[in-house]
Amino acid sequence: MRFHHSVATCLHHKTNRFFRVMNLLSGEEVKRKEVEILNHIVAVCEKHGLRYYLSYGTLLGAIRHKGFIPWDDDIDISMPRADYM
């Protein structure tokens, strides 16, 4: 699928801006921001009665490391299809 040039350019610029900002943050700062995002997602899901689950590396980190896996830098969340469709 081809994107319209302006859409692709917009996505490219937004992606580059995101990574430039992320490069300014330390690993710990990125993880703190991700926890803030996760807390917001949890609040929205609970407000609307949506089911969500930590999954993959995020679940493993929560159980095994009581936080993040040291080399993991993302948050993995799963939802039943009925809750996001």
RAMOBEL-V358825 format. One record per pair of residues at least 6 apart in sequence whose C-alpha atoms are under 8 Angstrom apart, sorted by the first residue. I is the first residue (numbers start at 1). GAP is how many residues later the second one is. If there is no record, write none. Layout:
# RAMOBEL-V358825
i:gap
I:GAP
I:GAP
This chain:
# RAMOBEL-V358825
i:gap
22:8
27:46
30:43
31:37
31:42
31:43
34:40
34:41
38:37
42:10
45:6
45:7
50:33
51:28
51:29
51:32
52:25
52:26
52:27
52:28
53:24
53:25
53:26
54:21
54:22
54:23
54:24
55:21
55:22
55:23
56:20
57:12
57:15
57:18
57:19
58:10
58:11
58:16
58:17
58:18
58:19
59:17
60:9
61:6
61:7
61:8
62:6
62:7
